[in-house]
């Protein structure tokens, strides 16, 4: 029996309690809003695990134009320049808004905001909190602000399983909690559900995140974009811990070097060396591992005894794994860290489905292109969370009839992780991609716990099959060159499903 939460009917519903969802809820105040989160408020979010901070052009030698140039360069030709310009220009306002909400960013001896340097940035511009504890500190402050805002109703430990549609538009959300099912009738839904790292065995993301927002929107008919671009962070701490701990790019920004088991600095002859774009570093490390080698981060000379004060979180994680980073090499390996693709949205977070907005990692705005610039993620999440909220506040839609559907089973990504990790990793080719499609399709076509995770994975595989080039985070050994006139790919799920079926019946299929 599904309970209809009539006392919440008509309120905007925000799904997710990372920085995008929390900023959206606070921006909508004092308008009543419902915030749904599958764990405790702010818990199990990638935002809370972000170490580096927020990219913002506030330094005396920096500018929004310079920040934009770095963003476009990292995006490898597939950013939307207008969208990117708009988002990076709002960075100083985001920092000010977060400080007003209680975030206390680190400052230098002169009282100015302390700025860190990360890969592919032309100057220091990473605003951070508590050294490498930025995400956790920001989320703590926002959770306090949300908890003190009476207009925000939080439904914690609620899992959204489906979006309810009425006449092709949003009519409500179908949730599960405590073994029961619920519907919140609403004509306004903002998905801020985070990424899809939980599809992979090696990830720095919460393992419960498999792309829930993407599959919810896809089943509702939304257009998707850039699904093939999965970013592998080059330096996850190699250990038995799951998910893997992240060794922030900021450590390399402080001068730490990458070496193999022979002590060779294999990035020394690359432009920007250890601070090359993430896709370049991830591929280089993967090549070392593929030949049977091991890779380490050497921070002994660059940081030494300062490591624990500059990077207290990473220091603790290293010591948990039996490593003293001040005196020992840190073992690292690539792991899934961020997804540039997702639900295609406009500059206000609107998807192609009426009354459905998407913000943060679940969305594809065009900011990141083929490869996200470090620390642009929290910036985008905050900007788009606030923009979506303002757009929702300025939209009037009548409550539609409530449609009650059967509750799908609880998702379980474990049956498909090996498929995804083996076939859709750092280095891809037509054989592995088509192998993924063939292995995933049966899960997608048969309703079960693995159906939703397999659907997201199939979207990645289909988009990867159709991009016959290497660009940014998408690297194909059978197509190592770039197309001269490459464009972003956009498709809906029925289109992808038809293509996948064609590939399964004809392994040489190249287009839909």
SULVENWO-V979599 format. One record per residue. D_FIRST is the distance of its C-alpha to the first C-alpha in Angstrom with 1 decimal. Layout:
# SULVENWO-V979599
<<D_FIRST> <D_FIRST>>
This chain:
# SULVENWO-V979599
<<0.0> <3.8> <6.5> <9.7> <12.7> <15.0> <17.7> <18.3> <18.2> <21.4> <22.7> <23.9> <21.8> <23.9> <22.5> <24.9> <27.3> <30.5> <33.5> <32.3> <29.0> <30.7> <33.6> <31.5> <29.6> <33.0> <34.6> <32.0> <32.7> <32.9> <30.4> <26.9> <25.0> <21.9> <22.9> <20.3> <21.7> <20.5> <23.0> <24.9> <26.5> <29.3> <28.9> <28.7> <30.2> <33.3> <34.7> <35.1> <37.0> <39.4> <42.9> <45.3> <44.4> <44.5> <47.1> <49.0> <52.5> <53.9> <56.9> <60.5> <61.1> <57.7> <56.3> <53.2> <55.3> <56.0> <52.3> <51.4> <54.1> <52.8> <49.2> <50.5> <52.6> <49.8> <47.5> <50.2> <50.4> <46.8> <46.0> <45.6> <48.7> <47.7> <44.3> <45.8> <48.6> <46.2> <44.0> <47.0> <48.8> <46.0> <46.4> <48.7> <46.4> <43.4> <45.5> <46.5> <43.0> <41.8> <44.9> <44.0> <40.5> <42.2> <42.9> <46.4> <47.8> <50.7> <54.2> <57.6> <60.7> <61.5> <58.1> <57.0> <53.7> <54.2> <53.6> <52.9> <53.8> <51.5> <52.0> <53.0> <53.5> <57.1> <57.3> <55.4> <52.5> <49.6> <48.6> <47.2> <46.0> <47.1> <48.8> <46.2> <43.3> <42.6> <39.0> <38.0> <40.2> <38.9> <35.3> <36.1> <37.8> <35.0> <32.4> <34.7> <35.0> <31.3> <30.6> <33.4> <32.0> <29.9> <28.7> <26.7> <23.2> <22.4> <19.0> <20.4> <18.9> <16.3> <16.5> <16.2> <15.3> <15.9> <17.5> <16.1> <19.1> <20.3> <23.8> <24.6> <24.0> <21.5> <18.7> <16.5> <15.3> <12.2> <12.2> <11.4> <12.7> <13.1> <10.7> <7.7> <7.0> <8.6> <10.8> <14.2> <15.9> <19.5> <22.5> <24.1> <23.2> <25.8> <25.3> <27.5> <26.1> <29.5> <31.0> <30.6> <32.9> <30.4> <31.0> <34.5> <35.9> <38.4> <36.9> <37.4> <33.9> <30.9> <29.7> <26.1> <27.2> <27.2> <27.1> <23.5> <24.5> <26.7> <24.1> <21.6> <24.5> <25.8> <22.7> <22.8> <26.5> <28.5> <32.0> <32.8> <36.2> <38.4> <35.9> <38.9> <40.2> <38.9> <41.2> <42.3> <43.8> <47.1> <47.3> <44.4> <45.6> <46.0> <44.6> <42.0> <39.7> <36.4> <35.7> <39.4> <41.1> <42.7> <46.5> <46.7> <49.0> <50.7> <52.3> <54.1> <54.8> <56.8> <58.9> <57.2> <58.2> <56.6> <58.6> <58.2> <59.2> <62.8> <62.8> <63.1> <61.7> <60.3> <59.1> <62.6> <63.7> <60.6> <60.7> <59.2> <59.2> <56.2> <55.0> <54.5> <51.2> <48.3> <48.2> <51.9> <51.7> <48.7> <50.5> <53.7> <52.0> <50.1> <53.5> <55.0> <52.2> <52.4> <56.1> <55.2> <55.9> <54.2> <53.9> <54.3> <54.4> <57.6> <57.5> <60.3> <63.0> <61.0> <59.1> <60.2> <59.9> <58.2> <55.1> <53.3> <53.9> <53.1> <50.1> <48.8> <45.3> <46.8> <49.5> <46.9> <45.0> <48.3> <49.4> <46.1> <47.1> <50.6> <52.4> <54.6> <54.5> <57.7> <59.7> <57.7> <56.4> <52.6> <51.1> <48.9> <47.1> <45.0> <41.2> <38.6> <38.5> <37.5> <36.3> <38.2> <36.0> <32.6> <31.2> <34.2> <34.6> <37.3> <39.2> <36.5> <33.6> <32.3> <30.9> <31.4> <27.9> <28.0> <26.6> <26.2> <28.6> <29.3> <31.6> <33.2> <33.2> <30.3> <32.5> <35.8> <38.1> <41.4> <42.6> <42.8> <43.9> <44.5> <44.8> <43.7> <46.5> <46.0> <44.2> <43.3> <39.6> <39.1> <41.3> <39.2> <35.9> <37.3> <39.0> <36.1> <33.5> <35.8> <36.6> <33.0> <32.3> <35.4> <34.4> <31.0> <32.7> <35.0> <32.4> <31.0> <28.0> <25.9> <22.1> <20.8> <18.0> <14.5> <13.4> <9.8> <10.5> <9.4> <9.8> <13.4> <14.7> <16.4> <19.9> <23.0> <26.4> <28.5> <29.1> <30.7> <32.7> <35.8> <35.7> <35.5> <38.0> <40.5> <40.4> <39.6> <41.7> <44.7> <46.8> <45.5> <47.0> <46.1> <45.8> <43.3> <41.3> <41.1> <40.3> <37.3> <36.1> <36.6> <34.8> <31.8> <31.2> <29.7> <27.0> <26.2> <26.1> <23.9> <20.3> <20.0> <20.2> <23.6> <22.9> <22.6> <25.5> <27.5> <27.0> <28.6> <31.3> <32.0> <32.5> <35.1> <36.8> <37.1> <38.5> <40.8> <42.0> <42.9> <44.8> <48.1> <49.8> <49.7> <48.8> <47.6> <44.8> <44.8> <47.7> <48.5> <51.4> <52.0> <52.1> <53.8> <55.0> <53.5> <53.3> <55.5> <53.1> <49.7> <46.7> <43.2> <40.8> <37.8> <35.3> <31.8> <29.6> <30.3> <34.0> <33.6> <31.8> <34.5> <37.1> <35.6> <35.6> <39.2> <40.2> <38.7> <40.7> <43.8> <44.4> <47.1> <44.9> <45.7> <43.9> <41.0>>
